[in-house]
Amino acid sequence: MDTFMSLADGFAIALTWQNILLALLGCFLGTIMGALPGLGPSNGVAILIPLAFTLGLGATPSLILLTSVYYGAMYGGRISSILLNIPGDEPAMMTCLDGYPMAQKGMAGQALSLSGIASFVGAFFATWGLIFLAPQLVKIALLFGPAEYFALFALAFMTLGGVSSTNQAKSAFAAALGLGFAMIGVDTQTGVPRFTFGEVHLYDGLDFLVAIVGLFALSEVFIFLEHRHGDADGTASKIKVGRLTPPLSMLKQTTPTMIRSTLLGFLAGVLPGAGASLGSFIAYSFEKRLVDKDGKTFGKGDPRGVAAPEAGNNAAAGGALVPMLALGVPGSGTTAVLLAVLLSLNITPGPLLFSQNPDVVWGLIAALFIANFMLLAMNIPMVGLFTRVLMVPPRILMPVVAMVSFVGIYGISGSSFDLLVMVGFGMLGWILRKFDVPLVPIILGTLLGNAMENNLRRAITIDNGNWLTLVDSPLSITLWVIAIVGFILPLIIGRKVKSKMHARRDEEGSLAD
Amino acid sequence: MSDRIFGLVGLLIAIGFAFAALAIEESFLSDAVGPKAFPLIIATILGLSSIAIALKPDDAPTWPSLGRFAEILAAAVVMMLYAELLPVLGFVIATAFAAAYLTWRLGSGMVATVLTGVGTSVGIYVIFHLVLGLSLARGPLGF
């Protein structure tokens, strides 16, 4: 009952004109960013964070804006998958498989509206899942001491590579690199400068927003410069959208699919290191195995093959918010970026968030519900508008992305030094993407490095310098075991899943959701 | 081969990081762990993973041709120049040039280049500065 009271309070917070407008703006921008190939949810949110700050938005409004972008991008990704056979973002990869064949059969409109409904079902029920699961997780997390937190952070890093990276060594490398970046600056406990090389600008540490925008947004610009994707101009106009409502029989046929995929996607989202790409992948493969054993219809324009990945990826997007809000440990790229928002607003995510800032949590959850309905409205009747956006060629889009990134970062600090660091991170991001090193662990390391170190030092100081205190309680031992299994298991069984997933992967899709 | 070089460079970074960590001056007021321990753990992980990458390399990525590579470097240089010149030239002029350069290199024609450059710059100025009130770099001409 408490839950519903809190939710009602949340709606009271979310239903102000400012917040509704922000949610609307976020949904609109998010759908566009999801639809445009090369701009995924993590890019989209990353570019907008500095803007949200410089506009002086408070914690709840900023989060409402940015999570609306996040949900919106999850909806938008399918548009270019269906119309162009180019996934708008990585989670929408699986939607190409059946969405594009449907469009070729002249059923583009039906595919778009069906996938819109599937997205809604996935996101709507995942938000309910978030409401009920997050407080349970909080109860466990309240038992955590510094040693358990240290183990939890280690778990997040060790499982993050998990299913989405091809090479565990590279995930570990990325995590260590990110943690290393976090060490730059004055040590918070003793006040000695570390790794600053006498550069005064570095005493405050690297601003993780600079790192995020550089790694995500600028590296994308470099990737486009490398390939010069100018040739995708205006192909969207060739496909006729056709009728925009799916027939009732199709809805009936796909309802069980949506329910199954929502469940699977949500679970995939909650698990650390998985995220929406895995959600859509699992949902699609499971559905294919279940209803199309002989491989006759899937891949040739089966509506169920459109509904499954879309319900799956949107449910996973909601699921990924659970560990981020309840534990302060995000499981995917975009939730890592959202964590950066919380940290910059001086809000400590984790179990205390629910007791100290209930307005933020419940306002956000209510806003997610509102955003979902807005997105449903935007994505079915107004989908034509977004298909037109697809005709903006990258040669115009990418300079705008780069310049908006610069504006945002400059707006926060007003320093050229930060811009230089950002360009450096952009180059680094490009190189690492060439080597197939995942970028998300770097971001997570930069974000969580200091908290992880503080917990380590606190735990050991409390126990008078005894390092064994780290594995002293059943809870922390459990976390370490999960972490180690999570790191080793993909080495053994992961190769199969990965090679399947990567076989379908677009060359520019190397960012996790 | 690419991965072997990558691993080697990673190992060098890890060693450098470890030396830099050892060089941290400890203050007389320190906790039981001190400021060096965690960076040293990180350096170890960085080093071990680099060795693993070097020993078990993936397939080499497809590297761009020298021309494309120069293209990316040139864009990075332009962005750095942009960062340095932004406070000198002011937002509108600097951004117009930088955006024009990028769209030109991404394949726009002459007219489109000028239009995109000026359009991006003025568009951002109007939306972010005039409408939303964000403070942008002010040049000698006041914008």
Contacts between the chains, C-beta under 8 A, distances in Angstrom:
chain1	res1	chain2	res2	distance
A	51	B	128	7.6
A	51	B	134	7.5
A	54	B	134	5.1
A	54	B	135	7.8
A	55	B	132	5.9
A	55	B	133	7.8
A	55	B	134	7.0
A	166	B	58	6.7
A	167	B	53	7.3
A	167	B	58	5.9
A	169	B	49	4.7
A	169	B	52	3.7
A	169	B	53	4.8
A	169	B	56	7.1
A	170	B	49	7.3
A	170	B	53	6.3
A	172	B	45	6.0
A	172	B	48	7.6
A	172	B	49	4.0
A	172	B	52	7.8
A	173	B	10	6.1
A	173	B	46	6.6
A	173	B	49	4.0
A	173	B	50	6.3
A	173	B	53	6.5
A	175	B	45	7.5
A	176	B	14	7.9
A	176	B	42	5.2
A	176	B	43	7.9
A	176	B	45	4.2
A	176	B	46	4.0
A	176	B	49	6.4
A	177	B	46	6.7
A	179	B	42	4.8
A	180	B	17	5.8
A	180	B	39	7.3
A	180	B	42	5.2
A	180	B	43	7.7
A	180	B	46	6.6
A	183	B	21	8.0
A	183	B	38	7.2
A	183	B	39	5.1
A	183	B	42	6.9
A	187	B	24	7.8
A	187	B	35	4.3
A	189	B	31	5.7
A	189	B	35	7.2
A	190	B	26	7.2
A	190	B	27	4.6
A	190	B	29	6.3
A	190	B	30	5.3
A	190	B	31	7.2
A	190	B	34	7.3
A	190	B	35	5.4
A	191	B	27	6.2
A	192	B	24	6.0
A	192	B	25	5.6
A	192	B	26	6.7
A	192	B	27	5.2
A	192	B	35	5.6
A	194	B	20	7.9
A	194	B	21	7.5
A	194	B	24	5.2
A	194	B	35	6.0
A	194	B	39	6.8
A	195	B	17	7.7
A	195	B	20	5.5
A	195	B	21	7.8
A	195	B	39	7.6
A	218	B	79	7.5
A	221	B	75	7.3
A	221	B	102	7.1
A	222	B	72	5.2
A	222	B	75	6.7
A	222	B	76	7.6
A	224	B	106	6.4
A	225	B	68	7.7
A	225	B	71	5.5
A	225	B	72	5.5
A	225	B	75	5.4
A	225	B	102	7.8
A	225	B	105	6.1
A	225	B	106	6.6
A	226	B	64	5.0
A	226	B	68	5.3
A	226	B	71	7.3
A	226	B	72	6.0
A	228	B	106	6.2
A	228	B	107	5.7
A	230	B	106	6.1
A	230	B	107	3.7
A	394	B	106	6.4
A	395	B	103	5.2
A	395	B	106	3.7
A	395	B	107	5.0
A	395	B	108	5.0
A	395	B	112	7.8
A	395	B	116	7.7
A	396	B	103	6.1
A	396	B	108	7.3
A	396	B	112	7.8
A	396	B	116	5.3
A	398	B	102	6.4
A	398	B	103	7.7
A	398	B	106	6.0
A	399	B	98	7.6
A	399	B	99	4.2
A	399	B	100	7.9
A	399	B	102	3.9
A	399	B	103	4.7
A	399	B	106	7.3
A	399	B	116	6.3
A	399	B	117	7.6
A	399	B	120	5.7
A	400	B	99	7.3
A	400	B	120	5.3
A	400	B	123	8.0
A	400	B	124	7.9
A	402	B	79	7.3
A	402	B	98	7.5
A	402	B	99	7.5
A	402	B	102	6.0
A	403	B	95	5.5
A	403	B	98	6.7
A	403	B	99	5.3
A	403	B	120	5.5
A	403	B	121	7.4
A	403	B	124	6.0
A	404	B	124	6.6
A	406	B	79	7.9
A	406	B	82	7.0
A	406	B	83	7.6
A	406	B	86	7.8
A	406	B	95	7.7
A	406	B	98	7.9
A	407	B	91	7.9
A	407	B	95	8.0
A	407	B	124	5.9
A	407	B	128	5.9
A	407	B	134	7.1
A	407	B	136	6.7
A	410	B	86	6.8
A	410	B	136	7.2
A	410	B	137	6.5
A	411	B	128	7.8
A	411	B	134	5.1
A	411	B	135	6.7
A	411	B	136	7.4
A	414	B	135	7.4
A	414	B	137	7.8
A	416	B	83	4.8
A	416	B	84	5.7
A	416	B	86	6.3
A	416	B	87	6.3
A	419	B	79	7.8
A	419	B	82	7.5
A	419	B	83	3.5
A	419	B	86	7.1
A	420	B	80	5.9
A	420	B	83	5.0
A	420	B	84	7.6
A	422	B	83	7.9
A	423	B	76	5.8
A	423	B	79	4.6
A	423	B	80	5.4
A	423	B	83	6.5
A	426	B	76	7.1
A	426	B	79	7.4
A	427	B	72	7.8
A	427	B	76	5.4
A	430	B	72	6.7
A	434	B	61	4.7
A	434	B	63	7.2
A	435	B	2	7.0
A	435	B	3	7.0
A	435	B	6	5.5
A	435	B	61	6.2
A	436	B	58	6.4
A	436	B	61	6.8
A	452	B	38	7.8
A	453	B	38	4.4
A	456	B	33	6.7
A	456	B	37	8.0
A	456	B	38	6.1
A	457	B	31	5.5
A	457	B	32	7.5
A	457	B	33	4.3
A	457	B	37	8.0
A	457	B	38	7.4
A	460	B	32	5.4
A	460	B	33	5.2
A	461	B	31	4.8
A	461	B	32	4.7
A	461	B	33	6.7
A	464	B	32	6.7
A	465	B	32	3.7
A	465	B	33	7.5
